[in-house]
Amino acid sequence: MAELKVQELLQMLIEDRKKREMEISEERERREKEFDAERRRREEEREARERESQKRLEQMQAYMDNLAKLGERREKEFDAERRRREEEREARERESQKRLEQMQAYMDNLAKLVEGTAVQRSRGPEITVKLVPLNEKDDVEAYLITFERIMAAHNISKDRWPHYLTSQLTGKAQLAFAAISPSDSGNYEKIKAAILIRYGINDEEYRRRFRSERRKDGETNRELAVRLMEWQAKWLKECHTVEDVLNAVGKEQFLNTLPTDKKLWVLERKPETGVKAGELADEYEQARRPEMETLASSTSKPNRVGSRECHYCGKSGGIGYTVRPNFRSGGPYSLREYGPPRTQFPREYGPPDRVPWLYKTN
């Protein structure tokens, strides 16, 4: 009985397995069919996309060909337009050049006409202008200002001013004109500058006038104020800023505190500022300190006027000399004579100008 049930159970299992195998086989076939159908659909879609892409590529190629043809046509049109514009520009340039040449010819003729008129005007007053020669007692600046105003009033060109001025020069002004080069003899400004230098008129002179000017007899206060402002403007003509004015005033105040010899030496170096003037004054003192010490030691023994004994050699019958600084003449020392005339100087020493111990060379 039990074996029968086992056989039935085995039979049932076998049948169930066959049934499952058939279902699996059918499911496999169905999936294979679906996969084949899906593969064919995808291939058809891919082929359709390729045909669409090819179509679009052909359309794009046709569009690019049309665009290239259009570009070529536009380029030809642009070249034609460019050539036309170049031709028009060249025509305008030729027309402009022609007008410029006509204008240049007209301006040349007008310049010649104006030059002729100016020459005629400048030569016209030559007979009527009456000038007074410059006298040594005249104020050279006032004379030059008056001369310039007369020339301007008669409309005489500036290049002819030297012709009128040089014939009126005398004395120092004439010497100043003779000293300039022939190439500058026709330049009024250079002639004027040479004359002012000859008369010693410079920034320092204007400063001195500004500081020392006083009211003259019969002069009004306004005239004095105008003259002071004129001296101040000429003194500070190189000052363009407030700092320049402060430097000029400070330098002036410092120079006023110096001795005359030192002040002249510093002024010869033309310091630009008060600080530079102070540095030059220090250099002056340092350069002359050894000389002053030597001078102090050599002149420690006083020399009496009328002495018959030389205070250097100690011999009698000679002449006494003293040595002192002489910076203005360019040498370190000068000789001052006391006592008898030069003929009484001891012969064994020779003339005073040959005595070596009286002089010190640089």
TORKOL-4160 file (C-alpha; in steps of 0.2 Angstrom, whole numbers, padded with zeros to 4 digits, m for minus):
362
<pt num="1" X="0000" Y="0000" Z="0000"/>
<pt num="2" X="0014" Y="0012" Z="0005"/>
<pt num="3" X="0023" Y="0008" Z="m0011"/>
<pt num="4" X="0008" Y="0012" Z="m0021"/>
<pt num="5" X="0006" Y="0028" Z="m0013"/>
<pt num="6" X="0025" Y="0032" Z="m0017"/>
<pt num="7" X="0023" Y="0027" Z="m0035"/>
<pt num="8" X="0008" Y="0038" Z="m0037"/>
<pt num="9" X="0017" Y="0052" Z="m0028"/>
<pt num="10" X="0032" Y="0049" Z="m0040"/>
<pt num="11" X="0020" Y="0049" Z="m0055"/>
<pt num="12" X="0013" Y="0065" Z="m0049"/>
<pt num="13" X="0030" Y="0073" Z="m0047"/>
<pt num="14" X="0035" Y="0067" Z="m0064"/>
<pt num="15" X="0019" Y="0074" Z="m0073"/>
<pt num="16" X="0021" Y="0091" Z="m0063"/>
<pt num="17" X="0039" Y="0092" Z="m0069"/>
<pt num="18" X="0034" Y="0089" Z="m0087"/>
<pt num="19" X="0021" Y="0102" Z="m0085"/>
<pt num="20" X="0033" Y="0114" Z="m0078"/>
<pt num="21" X="0046" Y="0111" Z="m0092"/>
<pt num="22" X="0032" Y="0113" Z="m0105"/>
<pt num="23" X="0027" Y="0130" Z="m0097"/>
<pt num="24" X="0045" Y="0135" Z="m0096"/>
<pt num="25" X="0048" Y="0130" Z="m0114"/>
<pt num="26" X="0032" Y="0140" Z="m0119"/>
<pt num="27" X="0038" Y="0155" Z="m0109"/>
<pt num="28" X="0055" Y="0154" Z="m0117"/>
<pt num="29" X="0048" Y="0154" Z="m0135"/>
<pt num="30" X="0036" Y="0168" Z="m0130"/>
<pt num="31" X="0050" Y="0179" Z="m0124"/>
<pt num="32" X="0061" Y="0174" Z="m0139"/>
<pt num="33" X="0047" Y="0180" Z="m0150"/>
<pt num="34" X="0045" Y="0196" Z="m0140"/>
<pt num="35" X="0064" Y="0199" Z="m0140"/>
<pt num="36" X="0064" Y="0196" Z="m0159"/>
<pt num="37" X="0050" Y="0208" Z="m0162"/>
<pt num="38" X="0058" Y="0221" Z="m0150"/>
<pt num="39" X="0074" Y="0219" Z="m0160"/>
<pt num="40" X="0066" Y="0221" Z="m0177"/>
<pt num="41" X="0056" Y="0236" Z="m0170"/>
<pt num="42" X="0072" Y="0244" Z="m0164"/>
<pt num="43" X="0081" Y="0240" Z="m0180"/>
<pt num="44" X="0067" Y="0248" Z="m0190"/>
<pt num="45" X="0067" Y="0263" Z="m0178"/>
<pt num="46" X="0086" Y="0265" Z="m0181"/>
<pt num="47" X="0084" Y="0263" Z="m0199"/>
<pt num="48" X="0071" Y="0276" Z="m0199"/>
<pt num="49" X="0082" Y="0288" Z="m0188"/>
<pt num="50" X="0097" Y="0285" Z="m0200"/>
<pt num="51" X="0085" Y="0289" Z="m0215"/>
<pt num="52" X="0080" Y="0305" Z="m0206"/>
<pt num="53" X="0098" Y="0310" Z="m0202"/>
<pt num="54" X="0103" Y="0307" Z="m0220"/>
<pt num="55" X="0088" Y="0317" Z="m0225"/>
<pt num="56" X="0093" Y="0331" Z="m0213"/>
<pt num="57" X="0111" Y="0330" Z="m0219"/>
<pt num="58" X="0106" Y="0332" Z="m0237"/>
<pt num="59" X="0095" Y="0347" Z="m0232"/>
<pt num="60" X="0109" Y="0355" Z="m0222"/>
<pt num="61" X="0122" Y="0352" Z="m0236"/>
<pt num="62" X="0110" Y="0360" Z="m0248"/>
<pt num="63" X="0108" Y="0375" Z="m0236"/>
<pt num="64" X="0127" Y="0376" Z="m0234"/>
<pt num="65" X="0128" Y="0376" Z="m0253"/>
<pt num="66" X="0115" Y="0390" Z="m0255"/>
<pt num="67" X="0124" Y="0399" Z="m0241"/>
<pt num="68" X="0141" Y="0398" Z="m0249"/>
<pt num="69" X="0133" Y="0404" Z="m0266"/>
<pt num="70" X="0125" Y="0418" Z="m0256"/>
<pt num="71" X="0142" Y="0423" Z="m0248"/>
<pt num="72" X="0151" Y="0423" Z="m0265"/>
<pt num="73" X="0138" Y="0434" Z="m0272"/>
<pt num="74" X="0138" Y="0445" Z="m0257"/>
<pt num="75" X="0157" Y="0446" Z="m0258"/>
<pt num="76" X="0157" Y="0451" Z="m0276"/>
<pt num="77" X="0144" Y="0464" Z="m0272"/>
<pt num="78" X="0155" Y="0470" Z="m0257"/>
<pt num="79" X="0171" Y="0471" Z="m0269"/>
<pt num="80" X="0161" Y="0481" Z="m0282"/>
<pt num="81" X="0155" Y="0493" Z="m0268"/>
<pt num="82" X="0172" Y="0494" Z="m0261"/>
<pt num="83" X="0179" Y="0498" Z="m0278"/>
<pt num="84" X="0166" Y="0511" Z="m0281"/>
<pt num="85" X="0169" Y="0519" Z="m0264"/>
<pt num="86" X="0188" Y="0520" Z="m0267"/>
<pt num="87" X="0185" Y="0528" Z="m0284"/>
<pt num="88" X="0174" Y="0541" Z="m0275"/>
<pt num="89" X="0187" Y="0544" Z="m0261"/>
<pt num="90" X="0201" Y="0546" Z="m0274"/>
<pt num="91" X="0190" Y="0558" Z="m0283"/>
<pt num="92" X="0186" Y="0568" Z="m0267"/>
<pt num="93" X="0205" Y="0568" Z="m0263"/>
<pt num="94" X="0209" Y="0575" Z="m0280"/>
<pt num="95" X="0196" Y="0588" Z="m0278"/>
<pt num="96" X="0202" Y="0592" Z="m0260"/>
<pt num="97" X="0220" Y="0593" Z="m0266"/>
<pt num="98" X="0215" Y="0604" Z="m0280"/>
<pt num="99" X="0206" Y="0616" Z="m0268"/>
<pt num="100" X="0221" Y="0615" Z="m0256"/>
<pt num="101" X="0232" Y="0620" Z="m0269"/>
<pt num="102" X="0221" Y="0635" Z="m0274"/>
<pt num="103" X="0219" Y="0640" Z="m0256"/>
<pt num="104" X="0238" Y="0639" Z="m0254"/>
<pt num="105" X="0241" Y="0650" Z="m0269"/>
<pt num="106" X="0228" Y="0662" Z="m0262"/>
<pt num="107" X="0236" Y="0662" Z="m0244"/>
<pt num="108" X="0253" Y="0665" Z="m0252"/>
<pt num="109" X="0247" Y="0679" Z="m0262"/>
<pt num="110" X="0238" Y="0686" Z="m0246"/>
<pt num="111" X="0254" Y="0684" Z="m0236"/>
<pt num="112" X="0264" Y="0693" Z="m0249"/>
<pt num="113" X="0251" Y="0707" Z="m0249"/>
<pt num="114" X="0252" Y="0708" Z="m0230"/>
<pt num="115" X="0271" Y="0707" Z="m0229"/>
<pt num="116" X="0271" Y="0721" Z="m0242"/>
<pt num="117" X="0259" Y="0731" Z="m0231"/>
<pt num="118" X="0269" Y="0728" Z="m0215"/>
<pt num="119" X="0285" Y="0733" Z="m0223"/>
<pt num="120" X="0277" Y="0749" Z="m0230"/>
<pt num="121" X="0270" Y="0753" Z="m0213"/>
<pt num="122" X="0286" Y="0749" Z="m0204"/>
<pt num="123" X="0296" Y="0760" Z="m0216"/>
<pt num="124" X="0283" Y="0774" Z="m0216"/>
<pt num="125" X="0286" Y="0781" Z="m0199"/>
<pt num="126" X="0305" Y="0781" Z="m0202"/>
<pt num="127" X="0305" Y="0799" Z="m0207"/>
<pt num="128" X="0292" Y="0805" Z="m0194"/>
<pt num="129" X="0299" Y="0796" Z="m0178"/>
<pt num="130" X="0311" Y="0807" Z="m0169"/>
<pt num="131" X="0321" Y="0799" Z="m0155"/>
<pt num="132" X="0332" Y="0807" Z="m0142"/>
<pt num="133" X="0350" Y="0799" Z="m0140"/>
<pt num="134" X="0353" Y="0789" Z="m0124"/>
<pt num="135" X="0363" Y="0800" Z="m0112"/>
<pt num="136" X="0374" Y="0793" Z="m0098"/>
<pt num="137" X="0363" Y="0803" Z="m0085"/>
<pt num="138" X="0347" Y="0795" Z="m0092"/>
<pt num="139" X="0338" Y="0781" Z="m0084"/>
<pt num="140" X="0342" Y="0767" Z="m0096"/>
<pt num="141" X="0326" Y="0757" Z="m0091"/>
<pt num="142" X="0315" Y="0772" Z="m0093"/>
<pt num="143" X="0323" Y="0775" Z="m0110"/>
<pt num="144" X="0320" Y="0758" Z="m0116"/>
<pt num="145" X="0302" Y="0757" Z="m0110"/>
<pt num="146" X="0299" Y="0774" Z="m0119"/>
<pt num="147" X="0307" Y="0768" Z="m0135"/>
<pt num="148" X="0297" Y="0752" Z="m0135"/>
<pt num="149" X="0281" Y="0762" Z="m0133"/>
<pt num="150" X="0286" Y="0774" Z="m0147"/>
<pt num="151" X="0289" Y="0759" Z="m0159"/>
<pt num="152" X="0273" Y="0751" Z="m0154"/>
<pt num="153" X="0263" Y="0767" Z="m0156"/>
<pt num="154" X="0270" Y="0769" Z="m0174"/>
<pt num="155" X="0266" Y="0751" Z="m0178"/>
<pt num="156" X="0285" Y="0747" Z="m0182"/>
<pt num="157" X="0289" Y="0728" Z="m0183"/>
<pt num="158" X="0300" Y="0722" Z="m0169"/>
<pt num="159" X="0313" Y="0716" Z="m0181"/>
<pt num="160" X="0317" Y="0734" Z="m0186"/>
<pt num="161" X="0318" Y="0741" Z="m0168"/>
<pt num="162" X="0337" Y="0738" Z="m0168"/>
<pt num="163" X="0339" Y="0749" Z="m0183"/>
<pt num="164" X="0331" Y="0763" Z="m0173"/>
<pt num="165" X="0339" Y="0760" Z="m0156"/>
<pt num="166" X="0357" Y="0757" Z="m0161"/>
<pt num="167" X="0359" Y="0774" Z="m0169"/>
<pt num="168" X="0354" Y="0782" Z="m0153"/>
<pt num="169" X="0366" Y="0773" Z="m0141"/>
<pt num="170" X="0381" Y="0782" Z="m0133"/>
<pt num="171" X="0393" Y="0778" Z="m0119"/>
<pt num="172" X="0391" Y="0761" Z="m0110"/>
<pt num="173" X="0376" Y="0756" Z="m0120"/>
<pt num="174" X="0386" Y="0758" Z="m0136"/>
<pt num="175" X="0400" Y="0748" Z="m0129"/>
<pt num="176" X="0388" Y="0734" Z="m0124"/>
<pt num="177" X="0381" Y="0734" Z="m0142"/>
<pt num="178" X="0399" Y="0733" Z="m0149"/>
<pt num="179" X="0402" Y="0718" Z="m0138"/>
<pt num="180" X="0388" Y="0707" Z="m0144"/>
<pt num="181" X="0391" Y="0695" Z="m0159"/>
<pt num="182" X="0386" Y="0701" Z="m0176"/>
<pt num="183" X="0373" Y="0687" Z="m0177"/>
<pt num="184" X="0364" Y="0695" Z="m0162"/>
<pt num="185" X="0365" Y="0713" Z="m0168"/>
<pt num="186" X="0348" Y="0711" Z="m0176"/>
<pt num="187" X="0339" Y="0704" Z="m0161"/>
<pt num="188" X="0332" Y="0718" Z="m0150"/>
<pt num="189" X="0330" Y="0707" Z="m0135"/>
<pt num="190" X="0348" Y="0702" Z="m0134"/>
<pt num="191" X="0353" Y="0720" Z="m0137"/>
<pt num="192" X="0342" Y="0725" Z="m0123"/>
<pt num="193" X="0349" Y="0712" Z="m0111"/>
<pt num="194" X="0367" Y="0717" Z="m0115"/>
<pt num="195" X="0364" Y="0735" Z="m0111"/>
<pt num="196" X="0355" Y="0731" Z="m0095"/>
<pt num="197" X="0370" Y="0720" Z="m0090"/>
<pt num="198" X="0382" Y="0733" Z="m0094"/>
<pt num="199" X="0373" Y="0745" Z="m0083"/>
<pt num="200" X="0373" Y="0732" Z="m0069"/>
<pt num="201" X="0354" Y="0730" Z="m0069"/>
<pt num="202" X="0349" Y="0713" Z="m0063"/>
<pt num="203" X="0338" Y="0705" Z="m0050"/>
<pt num="204" X="0350" Y="0711" Z="m0036"/>
<pt num="205" X="0348" Y="0729" Z="m0042"/>
<pt num="206" X="0330" Y="0728" Z="m0043"/>
<pt num="207" X="0330" Y="0721" Z="m0025"/>
<pt num="208" X="0341" Y="0735" Z="m0019"/>
<pt num="209" X="0330" Y="0748" Z="m0027"/>
<pt num="210" X="0314" Y="0740" Z="m0020"/>
<pt num="211" X="0322" Y="0741" Z="m0002"/>
<pt num="212" X="0330" Y="0758" Z="m0004"/>
<pt num="213" X="0317" Y="0768" Z="m0014"/>
<pt num="214" X="0310" Y="0783" Z="m0006"/>
<pt num="215" X="0297" Y="0797" Z="m0011"/>
<pt num="216" X="0305" Y="0810" Z="m0022"/>
<pt num="217" X="0301" Y="0829" Z="m0022"/>
<pt num="218" X="0285" Y="0833" Z="m0031"/>
<pt num="219" X="0280" Y="0814" Z="m0032"/>
<pt num="220" X="0264" Y="0808" Z="m0027"/>
<pt num="221" X="0262" Y="0793" Z="m0016"/>
<pt num="222" X="0253" Y="0783" Z="m0030"/>
<pt num="223" X="0268" Y="0786" Z="m0041"/>
<pt num="224" X="0280" Y="0779" Z="m0027"/>
<pt num="225" X="0268" Y="0764" Z="m0025"/>
<pt num="226" X="0268" Y="0760" Z="m0043"/>
<pt num="227" X="0287" Y="0761" Z="m0044"/>
<pt num="228" X="0289" Y="0750" Z="m0029"/>
<pt num="229" X="0277" Y="0737" Z="m0037"/>
<pt num="230" X="0287" Y="0738" Z="m0053"/>
<pt num="231" X="0304" Y="0735" Z="m0044"/>
<pt num="232" X="0296" Y="0721" Z="m0034"/>
<pt num="233" X="0289" Y="0713" Z="m0049"/>
<pt num="234" X="0306" Y="0713" Z="m0058"/>
<pt num="235" X="0315" Y="0707" Z="m0043"/>
<pt num="236" X="0303" Y="0692" Z="m0041"/>
<pt num="237" X="0300" Y="0689" Z="m0059"/>
<pt num="238" X="0307" Y="0671" Z="m0058"/>
<pt num="239" X="0296" Y="0667" Z="m0043"/>
<pt num="240" X="0281" Y="0657" Z="m0049"/>
<pt num="241" X="0274" Y="0650" Z="m0033"/>
<pt num="242" X="0273" Y="0656" Z="m0015"/>
<pt num="243" X="0287" Y="0644" Z="m0010"/>
<pt num="244" X="0298" Y="0654" Z="m0023"/>
<pt num="245" X="0294" Y="0670" Z="m0015"/>
<pt num="246" X="0298" Y="0664" Z="0003"/>
<pt num="247" X="0315" Y="0657" Z="m0003"/>
<pt num="248" X="0319" Y="0674" Z="m0011"/>
<pt num="249" X="0314" Y="0684" Z="0005"/>
<pt num="250" X="0323" Y="0671" Z="0016"/>
<pt num="251" X="0339" Y="0672" Z="0005"/>
<pt num="252" X="0339" Y="0691" Z="0006"/>
<pt num="253" X="0337" Y="0691" Z="0025"/>
<pt num="254" X="0351" Y="0679" Z="0027"/>
<pt num="255" X="0363" Y="0689" Z="0015"/>
<pt num="256" X="0360" Y="0705" Z="0025"/>
<pt num="257" X="0367" Y="0696" Z="0040"/>
<pt num="258" X="0384" Y="0693" Z="0031"/>
<pt num="259" X="0399" Y="0704" Z="0030"/>
<pt num="260" X="0402" Y="0713" Z="0014"/>
<pt num="261" X="0416" Y="0702" Z="0007"/>
<pt num="262" X="0407" Y="0686" Z="0012"/>
<pt num="263" X="0391" Y="0692" Z="0005"/>
<pt num="264" X="0399" Y="0697" Z="m0012"/>
<pt num="265" X="0407" Y="0680" Z="m0013"/>
<pt num="266" X="0391" Y="0671" Z="m0010"/>
<pt num="267" X="0381" Y="0682" Z="m0022"/>
<pt num="268" X="0394" Y="0678" Z="m0036"/>
<pt num="269" X="0389" Y="0659" Z="m0034"/>
<pt num="270" X="0371" Y="0664" Z="m0037"/>
<pt num="271" X="0363" Y="0653" Z="m0024"/>
<pt num="272" X="0345" Y="0648" Z="m0027"/>
<pt num="273" X="0339" Y="0647" Z="m0009"/>
<pt num="274" X="0343" Y="0653" Z="0008"/>
<pt num="275" X="0349" Y="0636" Z="0013"/>
<pt num="276" X="0361" Y="0635" Z="m0002"/>
<pt num="277" X="0368" Y="0653" Z="0002"/>
<pt num="278" X="0371" Y="0647" Z="0020"/>
<pt num="279" X="0381" Y="0632" Z="0013"/>
<pt num="280" X="0391" Y="0643" Z="0002"/>
<pt num="281" X="0395" Y="0655" Z="0017"/>
<pt num="282" X="0401" Y="0639" Z="0027"/>
<pt num="283" X="0412" Y="0635" Z="0012"/>
<pt num="284" X="0419" Y="0652" Z="0012"/>
<pt num="285" X="0424" Y="0652" Z="0031"/>
<pt num="286" X="0431" Y="0634" Z="0029"/>
<pt num="287" X="0442" Y="0639" Z="0014"/>
<pt num="288" X="0449" Y="0655" Z="0023"/>
<pt num="289" X="0451" Y="0649" Z="0040"/>
<pt num="290" X="0469" Y="0643" Z="0038"/>
<pt num="291" X="0473" Y="0660" Z="0029"/>
<pt num="292" X="0466" Y="0670" Z="0043"/>
<pt num="293" X="0475" Y="0660" Z="0056"/>
<pt num="294" X="0492" Y="0663" Z="0047"/>
<pt num="295" X="0488" Y="0681" Z="0045"/>
<pt num="296" X="0484" Y="0683" Z="0064"/>
<pt num="297" X="0500" Y="0674" Z="0068"/>
<pt num="298" X="0511" Y="0684" Z="0056"/>
<pt num="299" X="0503" Y="0701" Z="0061"/>
<pt num="300" X="0504" Y="0698" Z="0080"/>
<pt num="301" X="0518" Y="0711" Z="0081"/>
<pt num="302" X="0511" Y="0729" Z="0077"/>
<pt num="303" X="0518" Y="0740" Z="0064"/>
<pt num="304" X="0520" Y="0758" Z="0068"/>
<pt num="305" X="0519" Y="0771" Z="0054"/>
<pt num="306" X="0535" Y="0779" Z="0051"/>
<pt num="307" X="0545" Y="0765" Z="0058"/>
<pt num="308" X="0563" Y="0763" Z="0051"/>
<pt num="309" X="0564" Y="0745" Z="0057"/>
<pt num="310" X="0557" Y="0731" Z="0047"/>
<pt num="311" X="0546" Y="0720" Z="0058"/>
<pt num="312" X="0549" Y="0705" Z="0047"/>
<pt num="313" X="0568" Y="0705" Z="0046"/>
<pt num="314" X="0572" Y="0716" Z="0061"/>
<pt num="315" X="0584" Y="0727" Z="0051"/>
<pt num="316" X="0583" Y="0746" Z="0052"/>
<pt num="317" X="0583" Y="0758" Z="0038"/>
<pt num="318" X="0570" Y="0748" Z="0029"/>
<pt num="319" X="0551" Y="0751" Z="0026"/>
<pt num="320" X="0537" Y="0743" Z="0035"/>
<pt num="321" X="0523" Y="0733" Z="0026"/>
<pt num="322" X="0508" Y="0724" Z="0033"/>
<pt num="323" X="0499" Y="0709" Z="0024"/>
<pt num="324" X="0480" Y="0709" Z="0024"/>
<pt num="325" X="0467" Y="0698" Z="0015"/>
<pt num="326" X="0462" Y="0705" Z="m0002"/>
<pt num="327" X="0448" Y="0694" Z="m0009"/>
<pt num="328" X="0440" Y="0706" Z="m0021"/>
<pt num="329" X="0456" Y="0706" Z="m0032"/>
<pt num="330" X="0456" Y="0687" Z="m0033"/>
<pt num="331" X="0472" Y="0685" Z="m0022"/>
<pt num="332" X="0473" Y="0679" Z="m0004"/>
<pt num="333" X="0484" Y="0694" Z="0002"/>
<pt num="334" X="0488" Y="0712" Z="m0003"/>
<pt num="335" X="0502" Y="0723" Z="0002"/>
<pt num="336" X="0499" Y="0740" Z="0012"/>
<pt num="337" X="0514" Y="0751" Z="0014"/>
<pt num="338" X="0518" Y="0761" Z="0030"/>
<pt num="339" X="0533" Y="0772" Z="0034"/>
<pt num="340" X="0546" Y="0778" Z="0021"/>
<pt num="341" X="0544" Y="0778" Z="0003"/>
<pt num="342" X="0548" Y="0762" Z="m0007"/>
<pt num="343" X="0566" Y="0768" Z="m0012"/>
<pt num="344" X="0571" Y="0766" Z="0006"/>
<pt num="345" X="0567" Y="0747" Z="0005"/>
<pt num="346" X="0583" Y="0737" Z="0009"/>
<pt num="347" X="0592" Y="0733" Z="m0007"/>
<pt num="348" X="0597" Y="0716" Z="m0002"/>
<pt num="349" X="0579" Y="0710" Z="m0003"/>
<pt num="350" X="0575" Y="0719" Z="m0020"/>
<pt num="351" X="0559" Y="0728" Z="m0024"/>
<pt num="352" X="0544" Y="0724" Z="m0013"/>
<pt num="353" X="0535" Y="0716" Z="m0027"/>
<pt num="354" X="0549" Y="0703" Z="m0028"/>
<pt num="355" X="0550" Y="0699" Z="m0010"/>
<pt num="356" X="0544" Y="0681" Z="m0008"/>
<pt num="357" X="0539" Y="0681" Z="0010"/>
<pt num="358" X="0527" Y="0695" Z="0007"/>
<pt num="359" X="0516" Y="0685" Z="m0005"/>
<pt num="360" X="0507" Y="0669" Z="m0004"/>
<pt num="361" X="0502" Y="0660" Z="m0020"/>
<pt num="362" X="0488" Y="0648" Z="m0023"/>
